């Protein structure tokens, strides 16, 4: 009987091979008879690391990939988030930082093979797990559901019928873990990571380390988990990975490199040193005005009217903020309970009466305020989308006011919804200095602050620190750097890549949207190192060993 030919799997590593010279002579084969992979006919084992191009500025792709190759990796693994490339149905974006083919080419230049994970669902702690928010414009949609009659025993038996043998693979070997606002920065020890890798390589296994370089959830792209309560993910996706958020080699990287060198050749030459860092400040920010003063620019098309409040999805606002407005139909002369039933605030509501900040309602956390006001008083509720659930079946995470608010015994109706285009305001209109309003007292509630500054010389990467500020969003030179939540932690600084800044005396502009309260001195600083672990909560160290399980189980919260 003739021997069986090894099964060829052309989709795992070949997307990159087709970009290389003489691609027609290259092959990637799963040799199940001998429990191994064959690359170009020779036995092959991949040692890979995860990196997400959508979490790294395009200008830094080459740097991060080169460092991965010099670490001894021969492969890079990454996702393709659907929502990053199809923002509206039938509208595609593969330009600039979304240029997938450019990233593949950079991987080729770095001499890295590619494991491509195109979704459509990716999790990755990314907004809605990579699924586009416009799917939720169909209110009764059911996402990521399965047939309840599935029998996993039968399914795996069917798999083994066709695949009784094959190479050993660990597609997600965790080098660290993700962070949630209000919990501590997760870490995993160098010894634990290197020991696990060494044991797998001794068995001849192929392995991918998740993450090898985590990067940053810039803008509004972070996802969230839910277990008992809503857990939004921090702006930093440092992940305690071998390459830090700022792209620097860590002791974990050098230790892993030593392990890899025992099993296969690694490129000659040293790893690049950490990038130059700079610190300066403090800088005093100046009041631009309350968010409400900019409504005409934030929502130039005007509000949407409805008897009951509508969700973000219903008004076609994927991320960021929507302002809900109504008016009191009678005078409320005593402090009266104001709440939204059925935990209907998704995710944070900043409440104002006649422009005066009253407080915050928060999903799963703070459920009521007490309000007063005269008949006709204007009630404004700024709703913040803190990131859609990225993990779990049927995670249809609608945002906004999902139920009409109640004041005392009165259900509030007749709403105006303003979908806010904050990025456009900051990038295009604020440079014109359309409004400057002087205030004698320190304002509270959603308020814009800004200042300009110069950097003499060449500068470097830096980390923005907002001591005394509460929570909000930051833009530098029109780029949405991400969320800060100084009062909750653990992340206290925001990574500012050097390419975002202008140097040699050119003018930079920073804009801050503080959502709650500013310090008496509205100052910021730029530091030369990050602060990612500042919270009152007990330090959490991630471990995979059975004898050191924490009471907090991260594996149940998220999946990649």
Residue, then its C-alpha position, 0 to 999 in steps of 0.5 A: x500500500x502506498x504511503x499517505x502524502x502529508x496533508x498540506x495546510x496552505x492557509x496557516x503560514x503561506x499568506x506571508x510566503x506568497x509575498x517572498x521571492x520564489x513563492x511557488x517553490x515554498x510549502x508548509x505541510x502538516x506531517x501528521x504521520x511524524x507529528x511535525x510540521x514541514x517547511x519547504x520539505x524540512x522539519x519545522x517548529x515555530x516559536x511565535x509571538x503575538x503583536x497587534x498592528x492595530x495597537x501599534x502606530x504604523x511608523x513603529x511596526x518595523x521596530x517592534x517586528x525587528x525586536x521580535x525577530x532578534x529575540x529568536x522568534x521565527x513567526x508573528x501571530x496577529x488578528x484582523x479586527x473586522x470593525x477596524x476595517x469595515x466601519x460601516x456596512x460595505x465601507x472598507x478601510x485598509x489605508x494608513x494604520x489599517x494597511x494590512x498588506x503593509x504590515x505583512x510586508x514589514x513582517x517579511x522584511x523582518x524575516x518572520x513568518x505569519x500566523x494570520x487570525x482573520x476573525x470575524x470574531x477575535x476577542x483580543x480585549x478589543x471593542x466588541x471582540x472585533x465585531x462591528x457595532x453596526x451589527x447591533x442596529x438590528x436590535x434582536x440580533x444574537x451574536x456568537x450563539x451556538x446550537x444547544x444540541x451540540x455534543x462536545x464529546x462527539x465533536x472531538x471524537x469526530x475530530x480525532x477520527x480525521x486527525x488522530x496524530x499531529x504536531x504539538x501546538x500551544x497557540x496562546x501561551x500567556x506571558x502576562x495578562x490584561x488589566x481592568x480599571x479598578x484592579x491592579x496591574x497583572x504580572x507573570x513572573x519571568x521564572x514561570x514564563x521561561x520554565x513553561x516555554x522550556x518544557x514545551x520546547x523540550x517536547x518539540x512543541x510549536x508555541x505562540x506567546x500571547x502577548x509578545x508586545x501588547x501595545x495600546x488601546x488608543x482612542x475608544x478601542x478597548x473592550x470589556x469583560x463582565x463577571x458579576x459586574x462590568x469590567x472595562x479594560x485599560x488604555x494600556x495593553x502592556x500585558x507584562x509582555x516581553x516587549x513593553x508598551x513603549x517597545x523596550x526589551x524587558x528582563x523577561x525578553x532576555x530570559x526567553x531569548x536564552x531559552x529559545x537559543x537552547x533549541x534553535x539558532x537565534x539571529x546574531x547581534x544585540x537587541x536594540x536598547x530602550x528608546x530615548x525617553x523624556x520628561x518635562x513639565x509641569x504644564x498648566x492647562x487652560x479652560x476651553x469651556x464646558x462640553x455643553x458650550x460646544x454642542x453646535x460643533x460636536x453635533x452640527x447636524x442637530x439632535x435626534x428627537x424621540x419620546x423615549x431615549x434611544x441607544x447609541x446603536x439606534x442613533x448610529x454612534x459606534x463609540x465615544x459619547x452621546x448627550x441625552x437632553x430633556x426638560x423637567x415638566x414640573x418643579x422638583x423642590x426637594x432632593x428627589x431620587x433619580x435612577x435608571x431601571x434595570x441597570x439601564x446605564x451603559x456605561x457611565x452617565x454624567x448628569x447635569x441640571x441647567x449646566x450644573x454637574x450633579x454626579x455620575x451613574x455607573x453600570x453595575x456600580x452607582x445606581x442613583x442620584x438626588x436631583x432638584x430643579x424648576x419646571x423647564x429645567x434642562x436635564x443633560x446626561x452625557x453617556x460614555x461608552x466604556x468599551x463593548x464586551x469582547x468575550x462571551x456568547x451573545x454579547x450584544x452590548x448595547x450602549x447608552x440609556x437603555x431604559x428611560x430615567x425616572x425622577x421620583x415617580x415620573x418617567x422622563x420622556x421627550x428626549x433629544x439625542x446628540x451623537x457627539x463627534x469629539x475627535x472631529x471637534x478636537x482635530x478640526x475646530x479647536x485649532x481655530x480657537x472658536x470659543x474661550x470662556x473665562x470662569x472664576x471658579x473651578x468647573x466640574x462636569x464634562x469640560x475641555x482644557x488645553x495648552x500648547x507646548x514646545x520640545x527643544x531638541x530631538x525628544x523621545x517617547x514619554x508618558x503623560x501623567x495627570x495628577x489630581x485629575x479624575x477621568x477623561x480623554x486626551x488628544x495630542x496634536x489631534x490624535x486620540x491618545x485614549x482614556x485616563x482614570x487617575x482616581x481609579x487606576x491602576x494605570x496612571x500614565x498614558x504612553x505617548x509615542x515619539x512620532x506623535x510629537x513635534x520637535x525642535x521648537x514646533x508647537x504641540x497641542x494637548x486637549x483634555x476632556x475631563x468628565x468629572x473634576x479637575x484639580x485646583x491647579x489643572x496641571x499635567x506632567x510628562x514622565x520618562x517611565x510609566x506608572x501602570x500599577x497604582x491602585x488601592x486594590x491588592x496586587x494580583x499576580x497571574x499564575x498558571x500553576x494549579x497550586x497557586x491559584x488566585x481567588x480572582x480567575x482571569x481565564x474565566x473572564x476573557x478569551x482570545 
